[in-house]
Amino acid sequence: MESTLNDLKTRHSVRKFKDEVVSKDDLEKILETATYAPTGLGLQSPKILVIQREDIIERIAKWNLSYFPEDIKKELEEDYDPFFKTSTLIIVLANSEIPTCVEDGSLVIGNILNAAHAIGVGGCWIHRAREEFDSLQGKELLKVWGIPEKYIGIGHVILGYPADDFEPKITPRKDDYIVYLDDLL
């Protein structure tokens, strides 16, 4: 149990990876763990899409970049990759007809990130999936993939083995993060 608590406290976003595809064995462990994330009423509304083809990841990265705010885009390098040259991209969608769809998908992403860290795989949550799949192009992709239009984008997760020179930045926790209310009521 202590190792689980330690994993939860030491997990951090990884944005620099080795040029190595996440192994099938590691990926399956991560994805299985993701399916055990809690969901509202146990309805399991999310869908987990997995992509390891470099050409498709690059196309989705360009699409994702198109939703960056213009003021931020101006400051980026011309060849900026919002997926940080990952070898594995996961897209989490959820059924918008389920009231807890965003929470359900977010918990799935949390499980993916924590499971990955526990087995030595780095990961990072990347935003703008909602904008992508709210678009006409996103709706068309859902059709092609056989996924009902009622599914919305929750987030992307990039996975890979951390680069040897990757240095995690662990931010100290805020002093007022936890407030005990018993004494105040």
Helices and strands as residue ranges (DSSP letters): H 2-10, H 24-34, G 40-42, E 46-51, H 54-65, H 70-73, E 88-95, H 101-118, E 122-126, H 129-134, H 136-145, E 151-160
